[in-house]
Amino acid sequence: MHCPVCSSINTGKVGNDTYYCSNCLLEFDFLGGQYQIYYIDDEGVSFVLKDKGEAKMLSESFHEGNELLFRERLEELISKS
Ligand SMILES: [Zn+2]
């Protein structure tokens, strides 16, 4: 299974139709040809990301090690949804 966000194959199955990308640190599921991307926070709360662009933005700020930016982006995404 390729990650829909980064196309990496560093993904693992974590449940029924649910996968985890160890590159993006995001989860996604694949139902009926449609995928949905989630971010799971430290407390196990999952946030649905609307599209690939948002997921990529979030993943990038995480990889930059900029936790403040990451939190800001996450909060922005949550408030929009
Ligand atoms: Zn990925």
PDB file of the backbone (N, CA, C, O) and the ligand in Angstrom, with CONECT records:
HET     ZN  A 101       1
ATOM      1  N   MET A   1       0.846  -1.204   0.000  1.00  0.00           N
ATOM      2  CA  MET A   1       0.000   0.000   0.000  1.00  0.00           C
ATOM      3  C   MET A   1       0.878   1.250   0.000  1.00  0.00           C
ATOM      4  O   MET A   1       1.710   1.434   0.888  1.00  0.00           O
ATOM      5  N   HIS A   2       0.686   2.091  -0.988  1.00  0.00           N
ATOM      6  CA  HIS A   2       1.417   3.351  -1.047  1.00  0.00           C
ATOM      7  C   HIS A   2       0.682   4.403  -0.232  1.00  0.00           C
ATOM      8  O   HIS A   2      -0.548   4.456  -0.220  1.00  0.00           O
ATOM      9  N   CYS A   3       1.453   5.234   0.444  1.00  0.00           N
ATOM     10  CA  CYS A   3       0.844   6.322   1.194  1.00  0.00           C
ATOM     11  C   CYS A   3       0.237   7.329   0.211  1.00  0.00           C
ATOM     12  O   CYS A   3       0.910   7.736  -0.736  1.00  0.00           O
ATOM     13  N   PRO A   4      -1.014   7.738   0.416  1.00  0.00           N
ATOM     14  CA  PRO A   4      -1.635   8.687  -0.513  1.00  0.00           C
ATOM     15  C   PRO A   4      -1.032  10.091  -0.407  1.00  0.00           C
ATOM     16  O   PRO A   4      -1.220  10.920  -1.296  1.00  0.00           O
ATOM     17  N   VAL A   5      -0.318  10.348   0.668  1.00  0.00           N
ATOM     18  CA  VAL A   5       0.241  11.679   0.875  1.00  0.00           C
ATOM     19  C   VAL A   5       1.636  11.798   0.267  1.00  0.00           C
ATOM     20  O   VAL A   5       1.906  12.727  -0.495  1.00  0.00           O
ATOM     21  N   CYS A   6       2.517  10.867   0.599  1.00  0.00           N
ATOM     22  CA  CYS A   6       3.918  10.997   0.169  1.00  0.00           C
ATOM     23  C   CYS A   6       4.338   9.915  -0.813  1.00  0.00           C
ATOM     24  O   CYS A   6       5.481   9.904  -1.270  1.00  0.00           O
ATOM     25  N   SER A   7       3.436   9.012  -1.140  1.00  0.00           N
ATOM     26  CA  SER A   7       3.698   7.899  -2.058  1.00  0.00           C
ATOM     27  C   SER A   7       4.740   6.912  -1.561  1.00  0.00           C
ATOM     28  O   SER A   7       5.184   6.039  -2.308  1.00  0.00           O
ATOM     29  N   SER A   8       5.123   7.047  -0.319  1.00  0.00           N
ATOM     30  CA  SER A   8       6.096   6.123   0.239  1.00  0.00           C
ATOM     31  C   SER A   8       5.451   4.761   0.458  1.00  0.00           C
ATOM     32  O   SER A   8       4.235   4.647   0.617  1.00  0.00           O
ATOM     33  N   ILE A   9       6.297   3.729   0.462  1.00  0.00           N
ATOM     34  CA  ILE A   9       5.738   2.415   0.763  1.00  0.00           C
ATOM     35  C   ILE A   9       6.039   2.023   2.213  1.00  0.00           C
ATOM     36  O   ILE A   9       5.872   0.867   2.601  1.00  0.00           O
ATOM     37  N   ASN A  10       6.482   2.993   2.999  1.00  0.00           N
ATOM     38  CA  ASN A  10       6.730   2.760   4.422  1.00  0.00           C
ATOM     39  C   ASN A  10       5.421   2.774   5.205  1.00  0.00           C
ATOM     40  O   ASN A  10       5.262   3.519   6.172  1.00  0.00           O
ATOM     41  N   THR A  11       4.499   1.940   4.768  1.00  0.00           N
ATOM     42  CA  THR A  11       3.204   1.920   5.418  1.00  0.00           C
ATOM     43  C   THR A  11       2.964   0.548   6.030  1.00  0.00           C
ATOM     44  O   THR A  11       3.494  -0.459   5.561  1.00  0.00           O
ATOM     45  N   GLY A  12       2.174   0.526   7.059  1.00  0.00           N
ATOM     46  CA  GLY A  12       1.846  -0.735   7.705  1.00  0.00           C
ATOM     47  C   GLY A  12       0.368  -0.776   8.002  1.00  0.00           C
ATOM     48  O   GLY A  12      -0.276   0.250   8.220  1.00  0.00           O
ATOM     49  N   LYS A  13      -0.151  -1.980   8.005  1.00  0.00           N
ATOM     50  CA  LYS A  13      -1.566  -2.134   8.289  1.00  0.00           C
ATOM     51  C   LYS A  13      -1.771  -2.099   9.798  1.00  0.00           C
ATOM     52  O   LYS A  13      -1.107  -2.824  10.537  1.00  0.00           O
ATOM     53  N   VAL A  14      -2.690  -1.256  10.250  1.00  0.00           N
ATOM     54  CA  VAL A  14      -2.946  -1.180  11.688  1.00  0.00           C
ATOM     55  C   VAL A  14      -4.360  -1.622  12.046  1.00  0.00           C
ATOM     56  O   VAL A  14      -4.706  -1.698  13.225  1.00  0.00           O
ATOM     57  N   GLY A  15      -5.160  -1.906  11.064  1.00  0.00           N
ATOM     58  CA  GLY A  15      -6.519  -2.363  11.345  1.00  0.00           C
ATOM     59  C   GLY A  15      -7.197  -2.707  10.047  1.00  0.00           C
ATOM     60  O   GLY A  15      -6.567  -2.715   8.990  1.00  0.00           O
ATOM     61  N   ASN A  16      -8.477  -2.992  10.121  1.00  0.00           N
ATOM     62  CA  ASN A  16      -9.258  -3.260   8.922  1.00  0.00           C
ATOM     63  C   ASN A  16      -9.202  -2.070   7.986  1.00  0.00           C
ATOM     64  O   ASN A  16      -9.737  -1.009   8.309  1.00  0.00           O
ATOM     65  N   ASP A  17      -8.578  -2.218   6.853  1.00  0.00           N
ATOM     66  CA  ASP A  17      -8.495  -1.137   5.867  1.00  0.00           C
ATOM     67  C   ASP A  17      -7.837   0.134   6.403  1.00  0.00           C
ATOM     68  O   ASP A  17      -7.979   1.201   5.805  1.00  0.00           O
ATOM     69  N   THR A  18      -7.126   0.032   7.512  1.00  0.00           N
ATOM     70  CA  THR A  18      -6.463   1.202   8.071  1.00  0.00           C
ATOM     71  C   THR A  18      -4.957   0.995   8.025  1.00  0.00           C
ATOM     72  O   THR A  18      -4.445  -0.068   8.377  1.00  0.00           O
ATOM     73  N   TYR A  19      -4.260   2.037   7.580  1.00  0.00           N
ATOM     74  CA  TYR A  19      -2.823   1.950   7.403  1.00  0.00           C
ATOM     75  C   TYR A  19      -2.139   3.116   8.086  1.00  0.00           C
ATOM     76  O   TYR A  19      -2.739   4.167   8.314  1.00  0.00           O
ATOM     77  N   TYR A  20      -0.881   2.911   8.406  1.00  0.00           N
ATOM     78  CA  TYR A  20      -0.092   3.951   9.041  1.00  0.00           C
ATOM     79  C   TYR A  20       1.126   4.202   8.179  1.00  0.00           C
ATOM     80  O   TYR A  20       1.799   3.261   7.759  1.00  0.00           O
ATOM     81  N   CYS A  21       1.417   5.478   7.911  1.00  0.00           N
ATOM     82  CA  CYS A  21       2.622   5.796   7.152  1.00  0.00           C
ATOM     83  C   CYS A  21       3.674   6.275   8.126  1.00  0.00           C
ATOM     84  O   CYS A  21       3.471   7.275   8.815  1.00  0.00           O
ATOM     85  N   SER A  22       4.800   5.576   8.196  1.00  0.00           N
ATOM     86  CA  SER A  22       5.826   5.946   9.161  1.00  0.00           C
ATOM     87  C   SER A  22       6.647   7.114   8.647  1.00  0.00           C
ATOM     88  O   SER A  22       7.486   7.644   9.374  1.00  0.00           O
ATOM     89  N   ASN A  23       6.425   7.516   7.431  1.00  0.00           N
ATOM     90  CA  ASN A  23       7.092   8.698   6.882  1.00  0.00           C
ATOM     91  C   ASN A  23       6.315   9.966   7.252  1.00  0.00           C
ATOM     92  O   ASN A  23       6.898  10.947   7.714  1.00  0.00           O
ATOM     93  N   CYS A  24       5.014   9.934   7.047  1.00  0.00           N
ATOM     94  CA  CYS A  24       4.154  11.085   7.354  1.00  0.00           C
ATOM     95  C   CYS A  24       3.695  11.099   8.807  1.00  0.00           C
ATOM     96  O   CYS A  24       3.275  12.135   9.323  1.00  0.00           O
ATOM     97  N   LEU A  25       3.777   9.949   9.461  1.00  0.00           N
ATOM     98  CA  LEU A  25       3.236   9.798  10.814  1.00  0.00           C
ATOM     99  C   LEU A  25       1.730  10.056  10.828  1.00  0.00           C
ATOM    100  O   LEU A  25       1.175  10.609  11.778  1.00  0.00           O
ATOM    101  N   LEU A  26       1.101   9.638   9.747  1.00  0.00           N
ATOM    102  CA  LEU A  26      -0.344   9.805   9.635  1.00  0.00           C
ATOM    103  C   LEU A  26      -0.981   8.448   9.369  1.00  0.00           C
ATOM    104  O   LEU A  26      -0.338   7.526   8.867  1.00  0.00           O
ATOM    105  N   GLU A  27      -2.237   8.349   9.711  1.00  0.00           N
ATOM    106  CA  GLU A  27      -2.983   7.138   9.402  1.00  0.00           C
ATOM    107  C   GLU A  27      -3.944   7.413   8.269  1.00  0.00           C
ATOM    108  O   GLU A  27      -4.411   8.539   8.101  1.00  0.00           O
ATOM    109  N   PHE A  28      -4.232   6.420   7.516  1.00  0.00           N
ATOM    110  CA  PHE A  28      -5.246   6.596   6.478  1.00  0.00           C
ATOM    111  C   PHE A  28      -6.010   5.304   6.287  1.00  0.00           C
ATOM    112  O   PHE A  28      -5.482   4.217   6.522  1.00  0.00           O
ATOM    113  N   ASP A  29      -7.227   5.423   5.870  1.00  0.00           N
ATOM    114  CA  ASP A  29      -7.959   4.221   5.510  1.00  0.00           C
ATOM    115  C   ASP A  29      -8.445   4.350   4.079  1.00  0.00           C
ATOM    116  O   ASP A  29      -8.495   5.433   3.496  1.00  0.00           O
ATOM    117  N   PHE A  30      -8.786   3.238   3.564  1.00  0.00           N
ATOM    118  CA  PHE A  30      -9.040   3.113   2.148  1.00  0.00           C
ATOM    119  C   PHE A  30     -10.324   2.336   1.979  1.00  0.00           C
ATOM    120  O   PHE A  30     -10.329   1.107   2.043  1.00  0.00           O
ATOM    121  N   LEU A  31     -11.407   3.049   1.762  1.00  0.00           N
ATOM    122  CA  LEU A  31     -12.699   2.374   1.659  1.00  0.00           C
ATOM    123  C   LEU A  31     -13.359   2.738   0.340  1.00  0.00           C
ATOM    124  O   LEU A  31     -13.504   3.917   0.014  1.00  0.00           O
ATOM    125  N   GLY A  32     -13.748   1.751  -0.398  1.00  0.00           N
ATOM    126  CA  GLY A  32     -14.432   1.970  -1.656  1.00  0.00           C
ATOM    127  C   GLY A  32     -13.666   2.864  -2.614  1.00  0.00           C
ATOM    128  O   GLY A  32     -14.259   3.658  -3.343  1.00  0.00           O
ATOM    129  N   GLY A  33     -12.343   2.731  -2.609  1.00  0.00           N
ATOM    130  CA  GLY A  33     -11.521   3.502  -3.527  1.00  0.00           C
ATOM    131  C   GLY A  33     -11.254   4.924  -3.067  1.00  0.00           C
ATOM    132  O   GLY A  33     -10.552   5.673  -3.746  1.00  0.00           O
ATOM    133  N   GLN A  34     -11.807   5.306  -1.920  1.00  0.00           N
ATOM    134  CA  GLN A  34     -11.594   6.646  -1.378  1.00  0.00           C
ATOM    135  C   GLN A  34     -10.755   6.527  -0.120  1.00  0.00           C
ATOM    136  O   GLN A  34     -10.991   5.648   0.710  1.00  0.00           O
ATOM    137  N   TYR A  35      -9.776   7.408   0.023  1.00  0.00           N
ATOM    138  CA  TYR A  35      -9.025   7.347   1.264  1.00  0.00           C
ATOM    139  C   TYR A  35      -9.353   8.547   2.137  1.00  0.00           C
ATOM    140  O   TYR A  35      -9.750   9.614   1.669  1.00  0.00           O
ATOM    141  N   GLN A  36      -9.169   8.318   3.413  1.00  0.00           N
ATOM    142  CA  GLN A  36      -9.354   9.383   4.388  1.00  0.00           C
ATOM    143  C   GLN A  36      -8.096   9.391   5.254  1.00  0.00           C
ATOM    144  O   GLN A  36      -7.601   8.343   5.670  1.00  0.00           O
ATOM    145  N   ILE A  37      -7.594  10.594   5.513  1.00  0.00           N
ATOM    146  CA  ILE A  37      -6.331  10.705   6.238  1.00  0.00           C
ATOM    147  C   ILE A  37      -6.581  11.242   7.638  1.00  0.00           C
ATOM    148  O   ILE A  37      -7.395  12.144   7.834  1.00  0.00           O
ATOM    149  N   TYR A  38      -5.883  10.684   8.595  1.00  0.00           N
ATOM    150  CA  TYR A  38      -6.051  11.094   9.987  1.00  0.00           C
ATOM    151  C   TYR A  38      -4.717  11.427  10.628  1.00  0.00           C
ATOM    152  O   TYR A  38      -3.678  10.856  10.296  1.00  0.00           O
ATOM    153  N   TYR A  39      -4.778  12.351  11.538  1.00  0.00           N
ATOM    154  CA  TYR A  39      -3.652  12.556  12.423  1.00  0.00           C
ATOM    155  C   TYR A  39      -4.094  12.113  13.809  1.00  0.00           C
ATOM    156  O   TYR A  39      -5.158  12.517  14.280  1.00  0.00           O
ATOM    157  N   ILE A  40      -3.292  11.292  14.461  1.00  0.00           N
ATOM    158  CA  ILE A  40      -3.620  10.825  15.811  1.00  0.00           C
ATOM    159  C   ILE A  40      -2.675  11.523  16.784  1.00  0.00           C
ATOM    160  O   ILE A  40      -1.456  11.400  16.662  1.00  0.00           O
ATOM    161  N   ASP A  41      -3.217  12.238  17.726  1.00  0.00           N
ATOM    162  CA  ASP A  41      -2.341  12.975  18.642  1.00  0.00           C
ATOM    163  C   ASP A  41      -1.864  12.089  19.794  1.00  0.00           C
ATOM    164  O   ASP A  41      -2.216  10.913  19.887  1.00  0.00           O
ATOM    165  N   ASP A  42      -1.053  12.689  20.667  1.00  0.00           N
ATOM    166  CA  ASP A  42      -0.428  11.948  21.769  1.00  0.00           C
ATOM    167  C   ASP A  42      -1.447  11.244  22.656  1.00  0.00           C
ATOM    168  O   ASP A  42      -1.157  10.207  23.253  1.00  0.00           O
ATOM    169  N   GLU A  43      -2.627  11.813  22.732  1.00  0.00           N
ATOM    170  CA  GLU A  43      -3.643  11.229  23.601  1.00  0.00           C
ATOM    171  C   GLU A  43      -4.563  10.253  22.863  1.00  0.00           C
ATOM    172  O   GLU A  43      -5.542   9.761  23.425  1.00  0.00           O
ATOM    173  N   GLY A  44      -4.237   9.984  21.613  1.00  0.00           N
ATOM    174  CA  GLY A  44      -5.009   9.007  20.859  1.00  0.00           C
ATOM    175  C   GLY A  44      -6.256   9.584  20.206  1.00  0.00           C
ATOM    176  O   GLY A  44      -7.105   8.847  19.705  1.00  0.00           O
ATOM    177  N   VAL A  45      -6.360  10.911  20.216  1.00  0.00           N
ATOM    178  CA  VAL A  45      -7.505  11.545  19.560  1.00  0.00           C
ATOM    179  C   VAL A  45      -7.180  11.670  18.079  1.00  0.00           C
ATOM    180  O   VAL A  45      -6.096  12.117  17.704  1.00  0.00           O
ATOM    181  N   SER A  46      -8.137  11.267  17.237  1.00  0.00           N
ATOM    182  CA  SER A  46      -7.844  11.354  15.812  1.00  0.00           C
ATOM    183  C   SER A  46      -8.539  12.545  15.175  1.00  0.00           C
ATOM    184  O   SER A  46      -9.685  12.860  15.495  1.00  0.00           O
ATOM    185  N   PHE A  47      -7.836  13.191  14.281  1.00  0.00           N
ATOM    186  CA  PHE A  47      -8.353  14.330  13.549  1.00  0.00           C
ATOM    187  C   PHE A  47      -8.367  13.987  12.072  1.00  0.00           C
ATOM    188  O   PHE A  47      -7.365  13.538  11.515  1.00  0.00           O
ATOM    189  N   VAL A  48      -9.506  14.201  11.449  1.00  0.00           N
ATOM    190  CA  VAL A  48      -9.609  13.925  10.024  1.00  0.00           C
ATOM    191  C   VAL A  48      -9.026  15.092   9.248  1.00  0.00           C
ATOM    192  O   VAL A  48      -9.357  16.248   9.511  1.00  0.00           O
ATOM    193  N   LEU A  49      -8.166  14.793   8.300  1.00  0.00           N
ATOM    194  CA  LEU A  49      -7.608  15.825   7.433  1.00  0.00           C
ATOM    195  C   LEU A  49      -8.391  15.811   6.130  1.00  0.00           C
ATOM    196  O   LEU A  49      -8.633  14.758   5.540  1.00  0.00           O
ATOM    197  N   LYS A  50      -8.777  16.997   5.699  1.00  0.00           N
ATOM    198  CA  LYS A  50      -9.698  17.078   4.559  1.00  0.00           C
ATOM    199  C   LYS A  50      -9.124  16.561   3.247  1.00  0.00           C
ATOM    200  O   LYS A  50      -9.809  15.883   2.481  1.00  0.00           O
ATOM    201  N   ASP A  51      -7.875  16.886   3.000  1.00  0.00           N
ATOM    202  CA  ASP A  51      -7.301  16.410   1.744  1.00  0.00           C
ATOM    203  C   ASP A  51      -5.799  16.202   1.874  1.00  0.00           C
ATOM    204  O   ASP A  51      -5.191  16.443   2.916  1.00  0.00           O
ATOM    205  N   LYS A  52      -5.243  15.751   0.782  1.00  0.00           N
ATOM    206  CA  LYS A  52      -3.838  15.406   0.707  1.00  0.00           C
ATOM    207  C   LYS A  52      -2.951  16.617   0.969  1.00  0.00           C
ATOM    208  O   LYS A  52      -1.909  16.505   1.614  1.00  0.00           O
ATOM    209  N   GLY A  53      -3.372  17.772   0.465  1.00  0.00           N
ATOM    210  CA  GLY A  53      -2.589  18.993   0.633  1.00  0.00           C
ATOM    211  C   GLY A  53      -2.420  19.345   2.095  1.00  0.00           C
ATOM    212  O   GLY A  53      -1.329  19.706   2.534  1.00  0.00           O
ATOM    213  N   GLU A  54      -3.497  19.240   2.844  1.00  0.00           N
ATOM    214  CA  GLU A  54      -3.444  19.540   4.267  1.00  0.00           C
ATOM    215  C   GLU A  54      -2.567  18.540   4.999  1.00  0.00           C
ATOM    216  O   GLU A  54      -1.777  18.899   5.872  1.00  0.00           O
ATOM    217  N   ALA A  55      -2.720  17.297   4.629  1.00  0.00           N
ATOM    218  CA  ALA A  55      -1.937  16.247   5.268  1.00  0.00           C
ATOM    219  C   ALA A  55      -0.450  16.465   5.012  1.00  0.00           C
ATOM    220  O   ALA A  55       0.383  16.243   5.891  1.00  0.00           O
ATOM    221  N   LYS A  56      -0.136  16.895   3.815  1.00  0.00           N
ATOM    222  CA  LYS A  56       1.249  17.106   3.434  1.00  0.00           C
ATOM    223  C   LYS A  56       1.853  18.285   4.216  1.00  0.00           C
ATOM    224  O   LYS A  56       2.983  18.224   4.701  1.00  0.00           O
ATOM    225  N   MET A  57       1.069  19.339   4.318  1.00  0.00           N
ATOM    226  CA  MET A  57       1.507  20.515   5.062  1.00  0.00           C
ATOM    227  C   MET A  57       1.823  20.154   6.509  1.00  0.00           C
ATOM    228  O   MET A  57       2.835  20.571   7.071  1.00  0.00           O
ATOM    229  N   LEU A  58       0.935  19.377   7.084  1.00  0.00           N
ATOM    230  CA  LEU A  58       1.088  18.982   8.473  1.00  0.00           C
ATOM    231  C   LEU A  58       2.324  18.103   8.643  1.00  0.00           C
ATOM    232  O   LEU A  58       3.128  18.296   9.555  1.00  0.00           O
ATOM    233  N   SER A  59       2.450  17.157   7.760  1.00  0.00           N
ATOM    234  CA  SER A  59       3.575  16.240   7.813  1.00  0.00           C
ATOM    235  C   SER A  59       4.904  16.972   7.617  1.00  0.00           C
ATOM    236  O   SER A  59       5.901  16.645   8.262  1.00  0.00           O
ATOM    237  N   GLU A  60       4.912  17.949   6.737  1.00  0.00           N
ATOM    238  CA  GLU A  60       6.142  18.705   6.475  1.00  0.00           C
ATOM    239  C   GLU A  60       6.583  19.507   7.688  1.00  0.00           C
ATOM    240  O   GLU A  60       7.765  19.531   8.031  1.00  0.00           O
ATOM    241  N   SER A  61       5.618  20.173   8.343  1.00  0.00           N
ATOM    242  CA  SER A  61       6.008  20.962   9.504  1.00  0.00           C
ATOM    243  C   SER A  61       6.482  20.051  10.630  1.00  0.00           C
ATOM    244  O   SER A  61       7.326  20.436  11.440  1.00  0.00           O
ATOM    245  N   PHE A  62       5.944  18.868  10.673  1.00  0.00           N
ATOM    246  CA  PHE A  62       6.392  17.899  11.671  1.00  0.00           C
ATOM    247  C   PHE A  62       7.841  17.497  11.392  1.00  0.00           C
ATOM    248  O   PHE A  62       8.658  17.406  12.308  1.00  0.00           O
ATOM    249  N   HIS A  63       8.141  17.262  10.132  1.00  0.00           N
ATOM    250  CA  HIS A  63       9.487  16.836   9.756  1.00  0.00           C
ATOM    251  C   HIS A  63      10.517  17.948   9.906  1.00  0.00           C
ATOM    252  O   HIS A  63      11.703  17.690  10.109  1.00  0.00           O
ATOM    253  N   GLU A  64      10.047  19.189   9.803  1.00  0.00           N
ATOM    254  CA  GLU A  64      10.962  20.306  10.014  1.00  0.00           C
ATOM    255  C   GLU A  64      11.326  20.426  11.484  1.00  0.00           C
ATOM    256  O   GLU A  64      12.224  21.185  11.848  1.00  0.00           O
ATOM    257  N   GLY A  65      10.632  19.681  12.323  1.00  0.00           N
ATOM    258  CA  GLY A  65      10.901  19.724  13.746  1.00  0.00           C
ATOM    259  C   GLY A  65      10.376  20.980  14.398  1.00  0.00           C
ATOM    260  O   GLY A  65      10.748  21.323  15.519  1.00  0.00           O
ATOM    261  N   ASN A  66       9.504  21.659  13.676  1.00  0.00           N
ATOM    262  CA  ASN A  66       8.943  22.899  14.183  1.00  0.00           C
ATOM    263  C   ASN A  66       7.605  22.603  14.856  1.00  0.00           C
ATOM    264  O   ASN A  66       6.546  22.643  14.230  1.00  0.00           O
ATOM    265  N   GLU A  67       7.689  22.306  16.139  1.00  0.00           N
ATOM    266  CA  GLU A  67       6.478  21.852  16.818  1.00  0.00           C
ATOM    267  C   GLU A  67       5.437  22.950  16.930  1.00  0.00           C
ATOM    268  O   GLU A  67       4.233  22.693  16.891  1.00  0.00           O
ATOM    269  N   LEU A  68       5.916  24.170  17.068  1.00  0.00           N
ATOM    270  CA  LEU A  68       4.998  25.300  17.191  1.00  0.00           C
ATOM    271  C   LEU A  68       4.173  25.459  15.910  1.00  0.00           C
ATOM    272  O   LEU A  68       2.952  25.605  15.946  1.00  0.00           O
ATOM    273  N   LEU A  69       4.877  25.424  14.787  1.00  0.00           N
ATOM    274  CA  LEU A  69       4.217  25.537  13.486  1.00  0.00           C
ATOM    275  C   LEU A  69       3.256  24.377  13.283  1.00  0.00           C
ATOM    276  O   LEU A  69       2.146  24.535  12.775  1.00  0.00           O
ATOM    277  N   PHE A  70       3.722  23.208  13.697  1.00  0.00           N
ATOM    278  CA  PHE A  70       2.907  22.005  13.575  1.00  0.00           C
ATOM    279  C   PHE A  70       1.595  22.170  14.341  1.00  0.00           C
ATOM    280  O   PHE A  70       0.520  21.885  13.814  1.00  0.00           O
ATOM    281  N   ARG A  71       1.694  22.637  15.599  1.00  0.00           N
ATOM    282  CA  ARG A  71       0.500  22.844  16.432  1.00  0.00           C
ATOM    283  C   ARG A  71      -0.432  23.884  15.809  1.00  0.00           C
ATOM    284  O   ARG A  71      -1.652  23.720  15.784  1.00  0.00           O
ATOM    285  N   GLU A  72       0.175  24.949  15.312  1.00  0.00           N
ATOM    286  CA  GLU A  72      -0.619  26.016  14.681  1.00  0.00           C
ATOM    287  C   GLU A  72      -1.406  25.478  13.499  1.00  0.00           C
ATOM    288  O   GLU A  72      -2.598  25.745  13.347  1.00  0.00           O
ATOM    289  N   ARG A  73      -0.719  24.723  12.675  1.00  0.00           N
ATOM    290  CA  ARG A  73      -1.382  24.164  11.495  1.00  0.00           C
ATOM    291  C   ARG A  73      -2.472  23.192  11.891  1.00  0.00           C
ATOM    292  O   ARG A  73      -3.546  23.166  11.291  1.00  0.00           O
ATOM    293  N   LEU A  74      -2.190  22.402  12.896  1.00  0.00           N
ATOM    294  CA  LEU A  74      -3.174  21.428  13.350  1.00  0.00           C
ATOM    295  C   LEU A  74      -4.417  22.147  13.864  1.00  0.00           C
ATOM    296  O   LEU A  74      -5.543  21.778  13.533  1.00  0.00           O
ATOM    297  N   GLU A  75      -4.197  23.178  14.678  1.00  0.00           N
ATOM    298  CA  GLU A  75      -5.328  23.904  15.237  1.00  0.00           C
ATOM    299  C   GLU A  75      -6.143  24.571  14.137  1.00  0.00           C
ATOM    300  O   GLU A  75      -7.371  24.633  14.198  1.00  0.00           O
ATOM    301  N   GLU A  76      -5.438  25.062  13.143  1.00  0.00           N
ATOM    302  CA  GLU A  76      -6.097  25.690  11.997  1.00  0.00           C
ATOM    303  C   GLU A  76      -6.991  24.673  11.279  1.00  0.00           C
ATOM    304  O   GLU A  76      -8.129  24.973  10.917  1.00  0.00           O
ATOM    305  N   LEU A  77      -6.461  23.489  11.086  1.00  0.00           N
ATOM    306  CA  LEU A  77      -7.215  22.439  10.401  1.00  0.00           C
ATOM    307  C   LEU A  77      -8.436  22.030  11.214  1.00  0.00           C
ATOM    308  O   LEU A  77      -9.516  21.807  10.666  1.00  0.00           O
ATOM    309  N   ILE A  78      -8.253  21.934  12.525  1.00  0.00           N
ATOM    310  CA  ILE A  78      -9.357  21.510  13.374  1.00  0.00           C
ATOM    311  C   ILE A  78     -10.459  22.567  13.386  1.00  0.00           C
ATOM    312  O   ILE A  78     -11.644  22.240  13.330  1.00  0.00           O
ATOM    313  N   SER A  79     -10.061  23.825  13.458  1.00  0.00           N
ATOM    314  CA  SER A  79     -11.071  24.877  13.535  1.00  0.00           C
ATOM    315  C   SER A  79     -11.844  24.996  12.232  1.00  0.00           C
ATOM    316  O   SER A  79     -12.995  25.432  12.221  1.00  0.00           O
ATOM    317  N   LYS A  80     -11.206  24.606  11.133  1.00  0.00           N
ATOM    318  CA  LYS A  80     -11.877  24.692   9.825  1.00  0.00           C
ATOM    319  C   LYS A  80     -12.906  23.591   9.635  1.00  0.00           C
ATOM    320  O   LYS A  80     -13.895  23.763   8.923  1.00  0.00           O
ATOM    321  N   SER A  81     -12.660  22.459  10.280  1.00  0.00           N
ATOM    322  CA  SER A  81     -13.536  21.325  10.003  1.00  0.00           C
ATOM    323  C   SER A  81     -14.772  21.310  10.893  1.00  0.00           C
ATOM    324  O   SER A  81     -15.606  20.412  10.777  1.00  0.00           O
TER     325      SER A  81
HETATM  326 ZN    ZN A 101       3.275   9.118   3.822  1.00  0.00          ZN2+
END
